[in-house]
Amino acid sequence: MIQKKELLLYSLAGTTGTVIYFFTRFYFRTLTTNVLLPVLIGQIVAIVFAFFANKYVVFQNKGVGFKKSCHQFLEFCVGRLFVFLIDIGIARFFVAKYSDFWINVMRLREINYQQALFTQPLLQKFIGNPYLLNEFIFTLLSQVIGVVINYVVSKKIVFNRKQEDSAEMLYY
């Protein structure tokens, strides 16, 4: 059962992780023309942050020892691998390969990038032209999909207290 406090904490940790991911991804995007490398770096940084935030803040899974924590980290990474592959797939398909198609479909060239939010110096780096806005939109989509999948994997598999309790009973 989902508790309100847990969901709130997960939302806060997830939002912070997403901000860290976006910042890392788009920062490294300014350093390279490669679309996929910033995705990889952003995912690694976000996964490490998310593991510790989920383990210690959201699911309060503190007293399990180093060996169990390493096992949880491995499970967490395997769970995140699926989301990572979705993110890479979305970046490759919607940004690297068919960006012109999606820019035309969403009519992103018709937007005046010299007005409103698009003129803000910080945002301009992320959404300041049709290609950047297209990448931003599909990055946001992949993050929403990822948050849902990651919550289920974290709650039901990695930090599942019922599994831990039954596993401890086997040792006695």
C-alpha positions, 0 to 999 in steps of 0.5 A: 500500500502506498503511504502519503508520506512515502509518496511525498518523499518519493516525489521530492526525491524524484523531482530533485533527481530529475533536476540533477539529471536535467542539469547534468545532461544538458550541461554535458550537452553544451560540451559535446555534439553527441546526443547520447553521451550526455544521456549516459552521464546524466543517468549515472549521476541520477542513479547514484543520487536516487539510490541514496535518496530512496534508500535513506529518505523515501523507504528508510531502509537503513539497518541492513549492512554493507553487503545487503546495501551493495546487493540493493545497489546492484538490484537498483542499477539493474532496475534502472537499466530498463529505464536507461534503455528507454531514455537512450531509445527515446533520445536516439529515435526522437532526438538524434534520428528523427528530430526534424520530423518531430519538430515539424509535427509539433510545429516547433519552428513556428515558436518565436524563440525571442520572447517569453521564457525562451529569452531567459539566459538559463532556459535559452540553453535548454529550450532556445531553438526548435532542436533544443526544445524537441530534446527537452520535451522528449527528455521530460517524457522519458523522465515521467515514464522513468519515475513511474517504473522506478517507483514500482521497482524500488518499492516492490523489489529493491527496498521491499521490507516484506521480502527482507523480513521473510529472508531474515526469518529463513536465517533463523 
